[in-house]
Amino acid sequence: MLLMLLMLLMLLILLLMLLLLLMLLMLLLLLMLLLLLMLLMLLMLLMLLMLLMLLMLKNG
């Protein structure tokens, strides 16, 4: 009986640890996606600035 309870407890702890690992992985993925989005936004801004400069040079 005691052995069974101990085994159940171990299983529960293992499951909790796996859940925590999954949560951490999800958080890492979300952070990576956010970083990628920010980089894309920066690239777009740079492109727009370059286009504006080209237009100014053409008009000037």
C-alpha positions as CSV (number, residue, x, y, z in Angstrom):
1,M,0.0,0.0,0.0
2,L,2.7,2.4,1.0
3,L,4.7,1.5,-2.1
4,M,1.7,2.3,-4.3
5,L,1.3,5.7,-2.8
6,L,4.9,6.4,-3.2
7,M,4.8,5.4,-6.9
8,L,1.7,7.6,-7.4
9,L,3.5,10.5,-5.8
10,M,6.5,10.0,-8.1
11,L,4.3,9.9,-11.1
12,L,2.6,13.1,-10.1
13,I,5.9,14.9,-9.6
14,L,7.1,13.7,-13.0
15,L,3.9,14.9,-14.6
16,L,4.3,18.3,-13.0
17,M,7.9,18.6,-14.1
18,L,6.9,17.8,-17.7
19,L,4.1,20.4,-17.5
20,L,6.6,23.0,-16.3
21,L,9.0,22.1,-19.1
22,L,6.2,22.4,-21.7
23,M,5.3,25.8,-20.3
24,L,8.9,27.0,-20.4
25,L,9.2,25.8,-24.0
26,M,6.0,27.7,-24.9
27,L,7.3,30.8,-23.3
28,L,10.5,30.6,-25.2
29,L,8.7,30.1,-28.5
30,L,6.5,33.1,-27.7
31,L,9.6,35.2,-27.0
32,M,11.2,34.1,-30.2
33,L,8.1,35.0,-32.2
34,L,8.0,38.5,-30.5
35,L,11.7,39.0,-31.4
36,L,11.1,38.0,-35.0
37,L,8.1,40.4,-35.2
38,M,10.2,43.3,-33.8
39,L,13.0,42.6,-36.3
40,L,10.5,42.6,-39.1
41,M,9.0,45.9,-38.0
42,L,12.5,47.4,-37.8
43,L,13.3,46.2,-41.3
44,M,10.1,47.7,-42.6
45,L,10.9,51.0,-40.9
46,L,14.4,51.0,-42.5
47,M,12.9,50.3,-45.9
48,L,10.4,53.2,-45.5
49,L,13.2,55.5,-44.4
50,M,15.3,54.5,-47.4
51,L,12.4,55.1,-49.8
52,L,11.7,58.5,-48.3
53,M,15.4,59.4,-48.7
54,L,15.3,58.3,-52.3
55,L,12.2,60.4,-53.0
56,M,13.8,63.4,-51.4
57,L,17.0,63.0,-53.5
58,K,14.9,62.6,-56.7
59,N,12.9,65.7,-55.9
60,G,15.9,67.7,-54.7
